[in-house]
Amino acid sequence: MDGEVPWPHSSAMESLENRFENLVRAEFEPKTTYLNTAAIGLLPARALAAMGDAAVSAAQGQPLDMFADVEASRSAFARLVGVPARRVAVGSSVATFSGLVAASLPAGAEVLTAEGDFSSLVNPFHVRGDLKVRSAPLERIAESVGPDTALVAVSSVQSADGRIADLTALRDAARAHGARTLIDASQACGWLPWAAGEFDFVTGVAFKWLLCPRGVTFLVVPEDLGEAAGLTPLFAGWASGEHPWDSCYGPVGELAHSARRFDESPALFSYAGARHSLALIEELGVDAVHAHDTALADRFRAGLASLGHAPVPAPGSAIVSVPGLGGRQGGLGRAGVEVSDRAGNLRAAFHVYNTPADVDRLLDVLAD
């Protein structure tokens, strides 16, 4: 039929799979069965080489322009989450950016969080002391938004067990009650396709699924740069000026006309590697990464059933958490299988450098 888009031939699909595999093989050579990306991702070879070049250049007195790496990283992250680069600030921790949002709230404001969510996201609201912070089960977070809720702060994917928040329902409930949203995407960006632009604030570390060095974190702010929300660049330094090199002394006369006004002073060597890690994720494609990662997670879930174990229900997640098996972490590590122990659960996280053989190795060791 005219205008009909043909389904890719099997040879074309095979070519895409080969391209994905070849890209991964060129970048990673893990020496263990590494299933711990939810704790920290592996660095690709290109990022490691770039950081080495940056370090050598600094040692030789000819430092590279690592601020260009910061801007390249900002733009790459913006493309990955579907927002303009002007809405993205850079920094080094979720806690700092969560604290920035917490500081924008008036005394007595109600903040809704998910029970047991990651501390770096929720603790800044508790230490304020003058906010009303309440929590609800993740599965009921949308229905728990009320007329007094000023902000909903929740991780899109739970660190402890991989459960995925219903962000569509959360967005709709927040809009219906006039509440703002803060989403921690640390355990989502890099493998889970989603639209960051539908939320007020989005933050996330990049050293997990985005495969960046530690010290790289992003914050997405609203189109108005948070003006309506009362967001203030509390820690703005010279680099937050519209003209940084003209803002080195005294008060910054003109803040950046973009989210760069909320930048922390960036860890430059980390960003020298980050731009290349983010470029790799773009080359692989988040949709392809999602398909790869979740297929491996589903393989593990099926194998667990054959061993008589039931994971925490988290359909569609690349993270699988198994109650009661956290104590096996040490033995698994000695067998060369890297996983995490989180709240007594064994947590396995599957990413681009993992294969079906890795899943089977984990199952075999658990069976023994």
Phi, psi and omega per residue, in radians:
M1 nan 2.543 3.130
D2 -1.099 2.393 3.087
G3 1.435 -0.076 -3.127
E4 -1.332 2.326 3.133
V5 -1.511 2.072 -3.081
P6 -1.189 2.513 3.050
W7 -1.225 2.395 -3.110
P8 -1.007 2.380 3.076
H9 -1.140 2.731 -3.126
S10 -1.016 -0.596 3.133
S11 -1.175 -0.618 3.102
A12 -1.193 -0.735 3.100
M13 -1.077 -0.731 3.123
E14 -1.094 -0.661 3.125
S15 -1.113 -0.730 3.108
L16 -1.104 -0.749 3.124
E17 -1.108 -0.701 3.126
N18 -1.142 -0.693 3.122
R19 -1.086 -0.775 3.113
F20 -1.023 -0.882 -3.099
E21 -1.108 -0.704 -3.132
N22 -1.153 -0.703 3.088
L23 -1.055 -0.788 -3.109
V24 -1.151 -0.797 -3.110
R25 -1.068 -0.587 -3.131
A26 -1.253 -0.331 -3.018
E27 -1.883 -0.385 -2.992
F28 -2.307 2.394 3.025
E29 -2.423 1.191 -3.119
P30 -1.105 2.487 3.140
K31 -1.676 0.001 3.086
T32 -2.303 2.999 2.939
T33 -1.434 1.615 -2.947
Y34 -1.613 1.892 -3.100
L35 -2.193 0.758 -2.996
N36 -2.274 0.581 -3.119
T37 -1.105 -0.494 3.114
A38 -1.126 -0.300 3.023
A39 -1.614 -0.907 3.101
I40 -2.825 2.343 3.138
G41 -1.455 2.789 3.081
L42 -1.371 2.532 3.100
L43 -1.421 2.287 3.031
P44 -1.250 2.723 -3.079
A45 -1.026 -0.652 -3.104
R46 -1.128 -0.639 3.119
A47 -1.234 -0.740 3.114
L48 -1.050 -0.749 3.135
A49 -1.133 -0.722 -3.127
A50 -1.133 -0.706 3.110
M51 -1.151 -0.658 3.083
G52 -1.106 -0.752 3.107
D53 -1.085 -0.713 3.142
A54 -1.130 -0.727 3.135
A55 -1.142 -0.736 3.122
V56 -1.115 -0.728 -3.129
S57 -1.095 -0.651 3.119
A58 -1.230 -0.668 3.137
A59 -1.165 -0.507 -3.102
Q60 -1.597 0.048 3.127
G61 1.337 0.327 3.099
Q62 -2.259 1.054 -3.015
P63 -1.073 2.429 3.075
L64 -1.251 2.859 3.115
D65 -1.422 1.489 -3.106
M66 -1.349 -0.238 3.006
F67 -1.166 -0.496 3.035
A68 -1.161 -0.596 3.083
D69 -1.161 -0.645 3.093
V70 -1.064 -0.827 -3.114
E71 -1.161 -0.640 3.088
A72 -1.145 -0.668 3.113
S73 -1.170 -0.753 3.116
R74 -1.008 -0.815 -3.103
S75 -1.165 -0.705 -3.136
A76 -1.140 -0.761 3.113
F77 -1.093 -0.738 3.131
A78 -1.020 -0.745 3.114
R79 -1.127 -0.699 -3.088
L80 -1.139 -0.588 -3.111
V81 -1.816 0.013 2.986
G82 1.360 0.678 3.075
V83 -2.297 2.814 3.059
P84 -1.170 2.563 -3.132
A85 -1.059 -0.467 -3.123
R86 -1.172 -0.248 3.124
R87 -1.623 0.041 -3.024
V88 -1.934 2.179 3.003
A89 -1.810 2.696 3.135
V90 -2.034 2.668 3.134
G91 -2.916 -2.632 -3.059
S92 -2.328 -0.118 -3.122
S93 -2.692 2.558 3.045
V94 -1.157 -0.691 -3.090
A95 -1.011 -0.696 3.130
T96 -1.117 -0.812 -3.119
F97 -1.240 -0.637 3.048
S98 -1.109 -0.692 3.090
G99 -1.109 -0.611 3.103
L100 -1.111 -0.753 3.100
V101 -1.178 -0.713 3.118
A102 -1.029 -0.699 -3.113
A103 -1.166 -0.336 -3.106
S104 -1.418 -0.222 -3.054
L105 -1.457 2.498 3.071
P106 -1.282 2.702 3.095
A107 -0.969 2.418 3.122
G108 1.511 -0.071 -3.121
A109 -1.155 2.548 3.130
E110 -1.638 2.271 3.096
V111 -2.061 2.220 3.123
L112 -1.804 2.233 3.118
T113 -2.216 2.927 3.071
A114 -1.554 2.509 3.128
E115 -1.046 2.302 3.063
G116 1.233 0.341 3.131
D117 -1.249 2.959 -3.002
F118 -1.172 2.419 -3.002
S119 -1.067 -0.668 -3.094
S120 -1.062 -0.501 3.095
L121 -1.375 -0.835 -2.939
V122 -1.612 -0.479 -3.023
N123 -1.097 -0.644 3.117
P124 -0.976 -0.505 3.110
F125 -1.322 -0.577 3.128
H126 -1.252 -0.682 -3.075
V127 -1.282 -0.263 3.029
R128 -0.988 -0.710 3.104
G129 1.435 -0.357 -3.105
D130 -2.047 0.340 3.070
L131 -1.911 2.672 3.055
K132 -1.678 1.803 -3.099
V133 -1.853 2.160 3.067
R134 -2.282 2.768 -3.102
S135 -2.206 2.785 3.120
A136 -2.510 2.734 3.046
P137 -0.988 2.509 -3.093
L138 -0.940 -0.710 -3.085
E139 -1.185 -0.278 -3.115
R140 -2.014 0.252 -3.021
I141 -1.118 -0.703 -3.112
A142 -1.152 -0.800 -3.112
E143 -1.244 -0.228 -3.134
S144 -1.546 -0.138 3.057
V145 -1.202 2.291 -3.104
G146 -2.237 3.137 -3.097
P147 -1.130 -0.362 3.132
D148 -1.633 -0.068 -3.089
T149 -1.297 2.144 3.102
A150 -1.604 -0.570 -3.067
L151 -2.616 2.434 2.971
V152 -1.951 2.134 -3.139
A153 -2.070 2.035 -3.061
V154 -2.635 2.596 3.033
S155 -1.405 2.380 3.134
S156 -1.167 -0.578 3.024
V157 -2.282 2.231 -3.077
Q158 -1.270 2.274 -3.124
S159 -1.089 -0.699 -3.006
A160 -1.193 -0.609 -2.985
D161 -2.519 0.055 3.044
G162 1.423 0.075 3.120
R163 -1.113 2.445 -3.078
I164 -1.783 2.228 3.113
A165 -1.254 2.562 3.037
D166 -1.430 1.520 -3.033
L167 -1.217 -0.521 3.113
T168 -1.129 -0.813 3.121
A169 -1.132 -0.686 3.127
L170 -1.120 -0.780 3.116
R171 -1.035 -0.822 -3.093
D172 -1.138 -0.712 -3.141
A173 -1.159 -0.717 3.136
A174 -1.116 -0.762 3.140
R175 -1.115 -0.683 -3.111
A176 -1.107 -0.522 -3.101
H177 -1.850 0.107 3.122
G178 1.224 0.433 3.126
A179 -1.637 2.611 3.047
R180 -1.579 2.889 -3.081
T181 -2.210 2.458 3.000
L182 -2.224 2.013 -3.098
I183 -1.928 2.203 3.014
D184 -1.619 1.935 -3.071
A185 -1.784 0.384 -3.093
S186 -0.985 -0.652 -3.097
Q187 -1.719 0.255 -3.109
A188 -2.157 -0.796 -3.054
C189 -1.059 2.204 3.138
G190 2.021 -0.479 3.116
W191 -2.304 -0.401 -3.069
L192 -1.866 1.996 3.096
P193 -1.185 2.280 3.084
W194 -2.874 2.972 -3.044
A195 -1.965 1.808 -3.121
A196 -1.174 -0.480 -3.076
G197 -1.147 -0.180 -3.141
E198 -1.473 0.002 -3.079
F199 -2.174 2.787 -3.092
D200 -1.238 -0.936 -3.114
F201 -2.243 2.407 3.065
V202 -2.362 2.295 3.081
T203 -2.317 2.905 3.111
G204 3.050 2.462 3.006
V205 -1.336 2.747 -3.072
A206 -1.980 0.097 -3.059
F207 -1.564 0.171 3.086
K208 -1.842 -1.762 -3.012
W209 -1.283 -0.317 3.085
L210 -1.536 -0.065 2.945
L211 1.150 0.423 -3.136
C212 -1.565 2.898 3.011
P213 -1.190 2.778 3.014
R214 -1.070 2.628 -3.131
G215 1.734 0.153 3.135
V216 -2.095 2.070 3.134
T217 -2.493 2.616 -3.119
F218 -2.191 2.697 3.028
L219 -2.344 2.183 3.020
V220 -1.712 2.243 3.134
V221 -1.983 2.904 -3.134
P222 -1.134 2.968 -3.137
E223 -1.007 -0.616 -3.124
D224 -1.492 0.264 3.140
L225 1.069 0.484 3.058
G226 1.409 0.176 -3.088
E227 -1.055 -0.799 -3.132
A228 -1.156 -0.476 -3.133
A229 -1.503 -0.051 -3.127
G230 1.349 0.363 -3.128
L231 -1.248 2.210 -3.084
T232 -2.081 2.352 3.114
P233 -1.312 1.266 -3.003
L234 -1.057 -0.579 -3.080
F235 -1.926 0.475 -3.140
A236 -1.116 2.262 3.047
G237 -2.053 -2.851 -3.049
W238 -1.029 -0.613 -3.092
A239 -1.237 -0.206 3.128
S240 -1.563 0.003 3.111
G241 -1.346 2.692 3.078
E242 -1.056 -0.595 3.067
H243 -2.174 1.491 -2.968
P244 -0.909 -0.786 -3.054
W245 -1.262 -0.203 3.023
D246 -1.735 0.145 -3.067
S247 -2.113 0.448 -3.011
C248 -1.431 -0.324 -3.006
Y249 -2.316 2.339 -3.116
G250 1.310 -3.045 3.124
P251 -1.043 2.513 3.082
V252 -1.244 2.032 -3.025
G253 -1.285 -0.547 -3.085
E254 -2.472 1.890 3.103
L255 -1.208 2.700 3.119
A256 -0.967 2.494 -3.133
H257 -1.493 0.522 -3.124
S258 -2.635 -3.104 3.128
A259 -1.120 -0.155 3.085
R260 -1.049 -0.335 3.087
R261 -1.128 -0.316 3.129
F262 -1.760 0.110 3.141
D263 -1.067 2.416 2.790
E264 -1.374 2.754 3.024
S265 -1.062 2.041 -2.957
P266 -1.302 2.558 3.025
A267 -1.350 1.633 -2.891
L268 -1.049 -0.724 -3.108
F269 -1.126 -0.584 3.088
S270 -1.163 -0.711 3.141
Y271 -1.248 -0.428 3.060
A272 -1.077 -0.608 3.067
G273 -1.473 -0.598 -3.029
A274 -1.037 -0.696 -3.090
R275 -1.032 -0.570 -3.128
H276 -1.407 -0.603 3.049
S277 -1.115 -0.781 -3.141
L278 -1.151 -0.629 3.093
A279 -1.102 -0.642 3.118
L280 -1.131 -0.774 3.108
I281 -1.051 -0.702 3.100
E282 -1.100 -0.716 -3.140
E283 -1.144 -0.721 3.137
L284 -1.209 -0.675 -3.107
G285 1.553 2.194 -3.079
V286 -1.084 -0.642 3.121
D287 -1.075 -0.738 3.134
A288 -1.201 -0.679 3.096
V289 -1.101 -0.746 3.126
H290 -1.024 -0.826 -3.129
A291 -1.089 -0.744 -3.140
H292 -1.124 -0.879 -3.039
D293 -1.156 -0.778 -3.077
T294 -1.253 -0.508 3.064
A295 -1.106 -0.722 3.116
L296 -1.180 -0.711 3.118
A297 -1.091 -0.721 3.115
D298 -1.146 -0.627 3.080
R299 -1.074 -0.716 3.127
F300 -1.164 -0.736 3.129
R301 -1.048 -0.741 3.127
A302 -1.119 -0.707 3.118
G303 -1.163 -0.645 3.102
L304 -1.066 -0.708 3.139
A305 -1.044 -0.675 3.139
S306 -1.210 -0.368 3.091
L307 -1.627 -0.034 3.113
G308 1.486 0.369 3.124
H309 -1.965 2.543 3.123
A310 -2.085 2.069 3.114
P311 -1.311 2.893 2.989
V312 -1.039 2.265 -3.133
P313 -1.049 2.042 3.108
A314 -2.649 1.127 -3.082
P315 -1.032 2.410 3.106
G316 1.411 0.111 -3.098
S317 -1.701 2.580 3.043
A318 -1.448 -0.073 3.117
I319 -1.894 2.290 3.107
V320 -2.153 2.184 -3.102
S321 -2.085 2.260 -3.033
V322 -2.031 1.957 -3.138
P323 -1.041 2.453 3.030
G324 1.452 -0.127 -3.094
L325 -1.866 0.114 -3.135
G326 -1.024 -0.542 3.141
G327 -1.170 -0.197 3.104
R328 -1.426 -0.084 -3.057
Q329 -0.995 -0.801 -3.095
G330 -1.048 -0.809 3.123
G331 -1.135 -0.686 3.082
L332 -1.094 -0.727 3.111
G333 -1.066 -0.719 3.126
R334 -1.156 -0.422 3.090
A335 -1.551 0.072 3.097
G336 1.486 0.341 3.110
V337 -2.009 2.015 -3.044
E338 -1.690 2.025 3.073
V339 -2.399 -3.054 3.136
S340 -2.114 2.719 2.966
D341 -1.909 1.950 -3.127
R342 -2.190 1.953 3.115
A343 0.965 0.659 3.130
G344 1.481 -0.064 3.135
N345 -1.736 2.530 2.977
L346 -1.460 2.150 -3.106
R347 -1.992 2.101 3.071
A348 -1.993 2.409 -3.102
A349 -2.251 2.253 -2.987
F350 -1.937 2.250 -3.092
H351 -2.416 -2.963 -2.900
V352 -1.025 -0.576 -3.078
Y353 -1.482 0.038 3.121
N354 -1.641 2.722 -3.087
T355 -2.323 2.915 3.036
P356 -0.975 -0.575 3.113
A357 -1.098 -0.582 3.087
D358 -1.144 -0.734 3.112
V359 -1.075 -0.808 -3.110
D360 -1.137 -0.613 3.094
R361 -1.105 -0.771 3.104
L362 -1.064 -0.774 3.140
L363 -1.117 -0.708 -3.140
D364 -1.094 -0.764 -3.137
V365 -1.168 -0.696 3.091
L366 -1.103 -0.655 -3.139
A367 -1.155 -0.566 3.133
D368 -1.328 nan nan
